Amino acid sequence: MKCSILKDELIKGLSVVSRISTKSITLPVLNNVLISCEKNFVVLSATDLEIGVKYWILSKVEKTGSITVPAKFLLSLINLIPDEKINLEIKNNTLLIESKNYKNQIKGLSAEEFPIIPEVKSDKIIEVKPQQLTEGLSQVVDTASVSQTRPEISGIYLALNDNVIEMAATDSFRLAEKKVFLSKKVNLPNLSVIILQKTAREIINTFNEKTGKIKIYFSPTQIMFESSMDEIDHPYIRLVSRLIEGEYPNYKEIIPDKFKTEVLLEKQQFLNQIKAASLFSGKINEVRLKINPDQGIVEIFAQSPDLGQSRSFIKTKIKGKKEEVSFNHRFLIGGLSNIKTKEIILGINGEEGPGIIKPFGDDTFLYVVMPIKSS
């Protein structure tokens, strides 16, 4: 292997793949990045056996070949080299890294020890804009639960319906749903999958600032996300992940369509007052809302036997009946933080039914949260 590459492009690629490489005592090659020099490309690959990623970089290749070296170590080294251009070469299972003023040698492992990263070949394909996909996932990803007994709710549910991708996540106490609209209808009825939470996070980190379109390939056990280079029809980044087996709960059954009380709130003001009350919320994180439609006032209250109490007020528009209800402040803050609009609608069904938070004037996102019942 012998090739030359621009340092900045190599850093971009290593920054993506090094997040996937993982410390493994039983399989040390998983700590490494696979570097392959192919025709016109340097290809960087990494895997943790659940997620695999490949990153293509245009380069000048004199001789093809491949080697694996520690991913994070290589990234740290390349970051410290000031020269613009870097030459890579393999000699005796060692990666030679040379530039104008630097010569480095990193001992590697044979590329034959590196696990094969599968390519999902399927006719079940959709296209979505990177910003739509990453913003949608970012609004639901933190709501999923880490559960060994119920692995299906530890992932993110994706369901395709005509020209809409429905994304959902829950931990049994709260639920987030986001709808992403595609530019055209797709004839893939009843297509739904559950992706790993860490896969969703990698998609957000990897494709967040990309342009063009992302192709998503679906198979019964795996899913693949692929972005192509703008200037040529060739893959740029490919991320493959296993899917979570199982049936996702029918979460739509718990989404209320009617409310005893609805409140219009300025999001940031409400969020700040919840955060202030949370400092006094005690061990169960309880913040109590007292809603008075006659006066048009929402009172946010919390108390701690050790610290004292917090009480604040918001004057706003309220429809419905007088209510008092408590919520876990962490759940309220989580939902509010993922809403983009300046105003939100808070729907309340007393202490027995779920409440809902949704953006005012935006039907693509909703957040359902269970109240804390009075003892």
C-alpha positions as CSV (number, residue, x, y, z in Angstrom):
1,M,0.0,0.0,0.0
2,K,1.2,3.5,-0.9
3,C,-0.8,6.6,-1.3
4,S,-1.0,10.3,-0.5
5,I,-3.9,12.2,1.2
6,L,-4.8,15.6,2.4
7,K,-4.4,15.9,6.2
8,D,-7.7,17.7,6.8
9,E,-9.7,15.1,4.8
10,L,-8.0,12.3,6.8
11,I,-8.9,14.0,10.1
12,K,-12.5,14.3,9.0
13,G,-12.7,10.6,8.2
14,L,-10.9,9.4,11.3
15,S,-13.2,11.6,13.5
16,V,-16.1,9.7,12.1
17,V,-14.8,6.1,12.3
18,S,-12.9,6.5,15.6
19,R,-16.2,6.9,17.4
20,I,-17.2,3.4,16.4
21,S,-13.9,1.7,17.4
22,T,-14.2,0.2,20.8
23,K,-11.8,-1.1,23.5
24,S,-11.9,-4.9,23.4
25,I,-9.6,-7.3,25.3
26,T,-10.9,-10.4,23.6
27,L,-10.7,-8.9,20.0
28,P,-8.0,-6.1,19.9
29,V,-8.6,-5.4,16.2
30,L,-11.9,-3.7,17.2
31,N,-9.7,-0.9,18.7
32,N,-8.4,-0.3,15.2
33,V,-9.3,1.5,12.0
34,L,-8.9,-0.5,8.8
35,I,-7.1,1.7,6.2
36,S,-7.4,0.5,2.6
37,C,-5.9,2.1,-0.4
38,E,-8.1,1.4,-3.4
39,K,-8.3,2.9,-6.9
40,N,-8.5,6.7,-6.3
41,F,-9.6,6.3,-2.7
42,V,-8.4,5.8,0.8
43,V,-11.2,3.9,2.7
44,L,-11.4,4.0,6.5
45,S,-13.5,1.4,8.2
46,A,-14.4,0.6,11.9
47,T,-16.8,-1.6,13.7
48,D,-17.9,-2.7,17.1
49,L,-19.7,-5.8,15.7
50,E,-23.1,-4.0,16.1
51,I,-22.4,-0.9,14.0
52,G,-20.0,-0.6,11.1
53,V,-18.9,2.5,9.2
54,K,-16.9,3.1,6.0
55,Y,-15.6,6.5,4.9
56,W,-14.2,7.1,1.4
57,I,-11.6,9.9,0.7
58,L,-10.4,10.8,-2.8
59,S,-6.6,10.4,-2.9
60,K,-3.6,9.6,-5.1
61,V,-3.0,5.8,-4.9
62,E,0.3,4.4,-6.2
63,K,-0.2,0.9,-4.7
64,T,-3.2,-0.8,-3.2
65,G,-3.2,-2.6,0.1
66,S,-4.6,-2.4,3.6
67,I,-3.7,-2.5,7.3
68,T,-5.3,-1.9,10.7
69,V,-3.9,0.5,13.4
70,P,-5.3,2.0,16.6
71,A,-8.0,4.4,15.6
72,K,-7.9,7.0,18.3
73,F,-4.1,6.9,18.5
74,L,-3.8,7.6,14.8
75,L,-6.3,10.5,15.0
76,S,-4.3,12.1,17.8
77,L,-1.1,11.8,15.8
78,I,-2.6,13.2,12.6
79,N,-4.0,16.2,14.5
80,L,-0.5,17.1,15.6
81,I,1.0,17.1,12.1
82,P,1.0,20.6,10.7
83,D,1.8,19.6,7.1
84,E,-1.0,19.7,4.5
85,K,-0.2,16.5,2.7
86,I,0.5,13.1,4.2
87,N,1.9,10.0,2.6
88,L,0.9,6.5,3.8
89,E,2.7,3.3,3.2
90,I,2.8,-0.3,4.6
91,K,6.1,-2.1,5.3
92,N,6.2,-5.3,7.4
93,N,2.8,-4.8,9.0
94,T,3.8,-1.3,10.0
95,L,2.1,1.9,8.8
96,L,4.6,4.5,7.7
97,I,3.2,8.1,8.0
98,E,5.4,10.7,6.3
99,S,5.0,14.4,5.6
100,K,7.4,17.3,4.9
101,N,8.8,17.4,8.4
102,Y,7.5,14.2,10.0
103,K,8.2,10.5,9.8
104,N,6.2,8.1,12.0
105,Q,5.8,4.4,12.2
106,I,2.8,2.7,13.8
107,K,2.7,-1.1,14.4
108,G,-0.5,-2.6,13.0
109,L,-2.5,-5.7,12.7
110,S,-3.2,-7.6,9.6
111,A,-6.3,-6.5,7.6
112,E,-7.3,-10.2,7.4
113,E,-8.1,-10.1,11.2
114,F,-10.6,-7.2,10.7
115,P,-14.3,-8.3,10.7
116,I,-16.2,-7.9,7.5
117,I,-18.6,-5.0,7.5
118,P,-21.7,-6.1,5.6
119,E,-23.3,-4.2,2.8
120,V,-27.1,-4.2,2.9
121,K,-28.4,-5.1,-0.6
122,S,-32.1,-4.5,-0.7
123,D,-34.8,-3.1,-3.0
124,K,-36.4,-1.5,0.1
125,I,-34.8,1.9,-0.2
126,I,-35.9,5.5,0.7
127,E,-34.2,8.8,0.4
128,V,-34.3,11.6,3.0
129,K,-32.5,14.9,3.5
130,P,-29.7,14.6,6.1
131,Q,-31.0,17.6,8.2
132,Q,-34.5,16.1,8.3
133,L,-33.2,12.7,9.5
134,T,-30.7,14.0,12.1
135,E,-33.1,16.6,13.5
136,G,-35.9,14.1,13.7
137,L,-33.8,11.5,15.5
138,S,-32.3,14.2,17.9
139,Q,-35.9,15.0,19.1
140,V,-36.6,11.4,20.2
141,V,-33.3,9.7,20.9
142,D,-33.0,10.6,24.5
143,T,-36.4,9.3,25.4
144,A,-35.5,5.6,24.8
145,S,-34.9,3.4,27.8
146,V,-31.9,1.2,28.4
147,S,-33.7,-2.1,29.2
148,Q,-32.4,-5.6,29.2
149,T,-35.8,-7.1,29.9
150,R,-37.5,-5.1,27.2
151,P,-34.9,-4.6,24.5
152,E,-37.5,-3.2,22.0
153,I,-38.0,0.0,24.1
154,S,-34.3,0.5,24.3
155,G,-34.3,1.4,20.6
156,I,-35.9,4.0,18.3
157,Y,-38.9,2.8,16.3
158,L,-39.0,3.8,12.6
159,A,-42.2,3.2,10.6
160,L,-42.8,4.2,7.0
161,N,-46.3,5.3,5.9
162,D,-46.5,6.7,2.3
163,N,-44.3,9.8,2.4
164,V,-43.9,9.9,6.2
165,I,-41.2,8.4,8.5
166,E,-42.7,8.1,12.0
167,M,-40.0,8.0,14.7
168,A,-40.8,7.1,18.3
169,A,-39.1,6.3,21.5
170,T,-40.3,5.6,25.0
171,D,-39.2,4.5,28.5
172,S,-42.7,3.6,29.7
173,F,-43.0,6.9,31.6
174,R,-42.8,9.2,28.6
175,L,-43.0,9.0,24.8
176,A,-41.6,11.1,22.0
177,E,-42.9,10.9,18.4
178,K,-41.6,12.8,15.4
179,K,-42.9,12.8,11.8
180,V,-40.5,13.4,9.0
181,F,-42.0,14.1,5.5
182,L,-40.3,12.7,2.4
183,S,-40.3,14.5,-0.9
184,K,-42.3,11.7,-2.6
185,K,-44.4,8.7,-1.6
186,V,-42.7,5.4,-1.2
187,N,-44.5,2.1,-2.0
188,L,-43.2,0.1,1.0
189,P,-46.3,-0.7,3.1
190,N,-46.1,-1.9,6.7
191,L,-42.3,-1.3,6.8
192,S,-41.1,-0.7,10.4
193,V,-37.8,-1.4,12.2
194,I,-36.3,-0.7,15.6
195,I,-32.8,0.7,15.5
196,L,-30.3,0.8,18.4
197,Q,-30.2,4.0,20.4
198,K,-26.4,4.2,19.8
199,T,-27.0,3.8,16.1
200,A,-29.4,6.8,16.2
201,R,-26.7,8.9,18.0
202,E,-24.1,7.9,15.4
203,I,-26.4,8.9,12.6
204,I,-26.9,12.3,14.2
205,N,-23.1,12.8,14.7
206,T,-22.1,11.4,11.3
207,F,-24.7,13.0,8.9
208,N,-25.6,16.2,10.8
209,E,-23.8,18.6,8.5
210,K,-23.9,16.6,5.3
211,T,-25.7,17.8,2.1
212,G,-27.6,16.0,-0.6
213,K,-29.6,13.0,0.2
214,I,-29.2,9.9,2.5
215,K,-30.3,6.6,1.1
216,I,-31.6,4.2,3.7
217,Y,-31.6,0.5,2.9
218,F,-33.8,-1.9,4.9
219,S,-33.3,-5.7,5.4
220,P,-34.9,-8.0,8.0
221,T,-32.0,-7.8,10.3
222,Q,-29.9,-4.8,9.3
223,I,-30.3,-1.2,8.2
224,M,-27.8,0.9,6.1
225,F,-27.4,4.6,5.8
226,E,-25.4,5.9,2.8
227,S,-24.4,9.4,1.7
228,S,-22.8,9.9,-1.7
229,M,-20.2,12.4,-2.9
230,D,-21.6,15.5,-4.6
231,E,-19.1,15.6,-7.4
232,I,-19.2,11.9,-8.4
233,D,-21.7,9.1,-8.0
234,H,-19.8,7.2,-5.3
235,P,-20.4,6.4,-1.7
236,Y,-19.0,8.9,0.8
237,I,-20.1,7.5,4.1
238,R,-21.8,4.2,4.8
239,L,-23.1,3.2,8.2
240,V,-24.5,-0.3,8.8
241,S,-26.2,-1.5,11.9
242,R,-28.0,-4.5,13.3
243,L,-31.7,-4.1,14.1
244,I,-33.4,-4.9,17.4
245,E,-35.6,-7.9,17.1
246,G,-39.1,-7.8,18.6
247,E,-42.4,-6.0,18.3
248,Y,-42.6,-2.4,19.3
249,P,-45.5,-1.6,21.7
250,N,-48.6,0.0,20.1
251,Y,-47.7,3.4,21.6
252,K,-50.5,5.3,19.7
253,E,-53.0,3.8,22.1
254,I,-51.7,6.0,24.9
255,I,-51.6,9.3,23.0
256,P,-54.6,11.3,24.2
257,D,-56.7,13.1,21.7
258,K,-58.8,15.1,24.2
259,F,-57.8,17.0,27.3
260,K,-59.5,18.3,30.3
261,T,-57.3,21.4,30.3
262,E,-55.1,23.0,27.6
263,V,-52.5,25.7,28.3
264,L,-50.6,27.9,25.9
265,L,-47.1,28.6,27.2
266,E,-44.0,30.5,26.1
267,K,-41.5,27.7,26.0
268,Q,-38.4,29.3,27.4
269,Q,-40.2,31.0,30.3
270,F,-41.9,27.7,31.2
271,L,-38.6,25.8,30.9
272,N,-36.7,28.2,33.1
273,Q,-39.3,28.1,35.8
274,I,-39.4,24.3,35.7
275,K,-35.5,24.3,36.0
276,A,-35.7,26.7,39.0
277,A,-38.4,24.6,40.7
278,S,-36.3,21.4,40.1
279,L,-33.7,22.7,42.5
280,F,-36.2,22.2,45.3
281,S,-37.9,19.0,43.9
282,G,-36.5,16.5,46.4
283,K,-35.6,12.8,45.7
284,I,-38.6,12.0,43.5
285,N,-38.0,15.0,41.2
286,E,-41.6,16.2,41.7
287,V,-42.7,19.6,40.4
288,R,-46.4,20.5,40.9
289,L,-48.4,22.5,38.4
290,K,-51.5,24.3,39.6
291,I,-53.6,25.5,36.7
292,N,-56.4,28.1,37.2
293,P,-58.4,29.0,34.1
294,D,-60.5,31.7,35.9
295,Q,-57.4,33.7,36.7
296,G,-55.4,32.5,33.6
297,I,-52.5,31.5,35.8
298,V,-50.2,28.5,36.0
299,E,-48.3,28.1,39.3
300,I,-45.1,26.0,39.3
301,F,-44.4,24.7,42.8
302,A,-41.8,22.4,44.4
303,Q,-40.5,21.9,47.9
304,S,-37.8,20.2,49.8
305,P,-37.7,19.5,53.6
306,D,-34.0,20.3,53.6
307,L,-33.8,23.3,51.2
308,G,-37.1,25.1,51.2
309,Q,-39.6,25.7,48.4
310,S,-40.0,27.4,45.1
311,R,-43.2,29.0,43.7
312,S,-43.5,30.9,40.4
313,F,-46.3,32.0,38.2
314,I,-47.1,32.4,34.5
315,K,-50.1,34.3,33.2
316,T,-51.4,32.8,30.0
317,K,-54.3,31.5,27.9
318,I,-56.0,28.4,29.5
319,K,-58.9,26.3,28.2
320,G,-60.8,23.8,30.3
321,K,-61.1,23.1,34.0
322,K,-59.0,23.8,37.1
323,E,-56.3,21.2,37.6
324,E,-53.4,20.3,39.9
325,V,-50.9,17.7,38.6
326,S,-47.3,16.7,39.4
327,F,-44.6,15.6,37.0
328,N,-41.0,14.4,37.1
329,H,-39.1,17.6,36.3
330,R,-36.5,15.6,34.3
331,F,-39.2,14.4,32.0
332,L,-40.7,17.9,31.5
333,I,-37.3,19.4,30.8
334,G,-36.4,16.6,28.3
335,G,-39.6,17.2,26.3
336,L,-39.4,21.0,26.3
337,S,-35.7,21.0,25.3
338,N,-36.5,19.1,22.1
339,I,-39.2,21.5,20.9
340,K,-38.1,24.2,18.4
341,T,-41.0,26.6,18.5
342,K,-41.3,29.6,20.8
343,E,-44.7,28.5,22.2
344,I,-46.0,25.1,23.3
345,I,-49.3,23.5,24.1
346,L,-49.6,21.7,27.4
347,G,-52.5,19.2,27.6
348,I,-53.5,17.9,31.0
349,N,-55.9,15.0,31.9
350,G,-55.5,15.1,35.7
351,E,-53.4,12.8,37.7
352,E,-54.8,9.6,36.1
353,G,-54.1,10.2,32.4
354,P,-51.0,11.1,30.4
355,G,-50.2,14.7,29.7
356,I,-48.9,16.0,26.4
357,I,-46.5,18.7,25.3
358,K,-46.4,19.7,21.6
359,P,-45.1,22.7,19.6
360,F,-47.7,25.4,18.9
361,G,-48.5,25.4,15.2
362,D,-46.4,22.2,14.5
363,D,-48.1,18.8,14.3
364,T,-44.9,16.9,13.5
365,F,-43.7,16.4,17.1
366,L,-45.4,15.4,20.3
367,Y,-44.2,14.4,23.8
368,V,-46.4,12.4,26.2
369,V,-45.5,12.2,29.9
370,M,-47.1,10.3,32.7
371,P,-47.9,12.4,35.9
372,I,-46.8,11.5,39.4
373,K,-49.8,10.2,41.3
374,S,-50.5,11.6,44.7
375,S,-49.9,9.1,47.5
